[in-house]
Amino acid sequence: MSHPSLHQLGVAELAVQLAAREVSSIEVTRHLLARAQAHQDLGAYLALNEEAALAQAQAADARLAAGERTPLLGVPLAHKDIFVTRDLPTTAGSKMLEGYRSPFDATVVAKLADAGMVNLGKLNCDEFAMGSGNDNSAYAPAHNPWDRSRIPGGSSGGSAAAVAARLVPAATGTDTGGSIRQPASLTGITGIKPTYGRCSRYGMVAFASSLDQAGPMARSALDCALLLSAMAGPDLDRDSTSLDHPAEDFATPLIASNSGAVSAYSESDGGQKSFKNLQGLRIGLPKEFFGDGCAPGVQAAVRAALAEFEKLGATLVDISLPRTELSIPVYYIIAPAEASSNLSRFDGVKFGHRAKQYTDLADMYKKSRAEGFGPEVQKRIMIGTYVLSHGYYDAYYLKAQQIRRLIAQDFQQAFTQCDVIAGPVSPTVAWKIGEKSDDPVANYLADIYTLSTSLAGLPGMSIPAGFGEHGMPVGLQLIGNYFKEAQLLGVAHQFQLATDWHTRAPAEFQT
């Protein structure tokens, strides 16, 4: 029996149909694998997991037939190719790891498999997660499903493109400086970066260890809540940055509020309280997020979304995050410094690319790295090595860490005036592929509104909020205080109950 509309169902909708046995996991998996094959030119997937995926779907169907009911059982997803997987190659979008197969699964991959999800494959990304457009992938750029001539955002561009094109209902992503939120915004989907340390980094190919964080990308806040409930939780034995904070059920409060009568909004003091819609919620608007650098179409969409929040009962409060501009130089000192340290392990000795011809060990190192790393990765390693070098460490790296602390303090000051912070995710809509290749500063400026949240380790998310220039999607960013993911998801869910931006799909991929 054919189900031509299966790809139009999100995670929560699929879960209901699977639990009711209205459709089987095998049917859904076959349908989505066929779609992935048919749309390979989108560049979303780097590898498909057909045989193993069908076996996982069959196992999920057996569990469902036996009466097992868990929220994600039998639902397909795909993983950003920055998470190591046993069944599939892991490349991190780089020639350095071409053909590499991990002997173990990343914790996030294992947790979602334990929840019964079916892994369709590995998704394209900027090399070692370094980039804002997915055009730094060593294999091929991913394309934006709303306009194939444009970037889907980065570094989780393959994840965003796959979800937006209805190739998969959900995907994992990672966010170091905006790499979940920015591509979610540019492709019209929902994505959340949790508090730093909420999701285990074990088995994530490291870029910048004090910033990297895993999170879900899907169509709605409810879908993201279902995934984050399974992904989050302590992993203290294997990840030294993992927080000893218990896993939470983020989805049940949202499902309970589907009538629109109550929200999952939690008071900023940590107490639990239900509100009719969003009455009493204070949304902070940083003046630094609404300046001249933000495109008119983006501002208009964000302002319209904020007006919708006011209709739902929220109050808008003007706030300031005065060190927002400093987040770019701070990030582009700290992240490359950590990258230069992390990527030093790729030396051609134990795993990864090794040059075929070399004269001695030093020559092997040089040639292997020159051949294996792409230009953006090489550039960031060089910058990072420089700022960590003798005589420059205090002037650059140490100073950047001090300003990072001040950026975090700015947020804490702001949260005395508001419960959540809102603004644009990106100053522009998606640009043309290759448009900013010769202008790295323009590329880096695309992350101006997301970097400070990452530097502070705060949770942040992007939700679809309309369309801007060239008819391209615009995302609204919501930022919460530490461990306030439930609050963010609840606020986003209330917005999505009142609007339909998150249900829009590119015309080419609706059927």
Secondary structure, DSSP 8 states (H G I E B T S, - for coil): ---TTGGG--HHHHHHHHHTTSS-HHHHHHHHHHHHHHTGGG--EEEE-HHHHHHHHHHHHHHHHTT---TTTT-EEEEETTB--SSSB--TTSGGGTT-B-SS--HHHHHHHHTT-EEEEEE--SGGG--SSSTT-SS----BTTBTTB---SSSHHHHHHHHTTS-SEEEEEESSSTTHHHHHHHT-EEEE-STTSB--TTB--S-TTT-EEEEEESSHHHHHHHHHHHBS--TTT-TT---------SHHHHHTTTSS----B-TTS-B---STTTT-EEEEEGGGSSTTS-HHHHHHHHHHHHHHHHTT-EEEEE--TTGGGHHHHHHHHHHHHHHHHGGG-SSSSSS---S--SSHHHHHHHHHHHHS-HHHHHHHHHHHHHHSTTTIIIIIIHHHHHHHHHHHHHHHHTTT-SEEEEESSSSS--BTTTTTT-HHHHHHTTTTTHHHHHHT--EEEEEEEE-GGG-EEEEEEE--TT-HHHHHHHHHHHHHH--GGG---GGG--
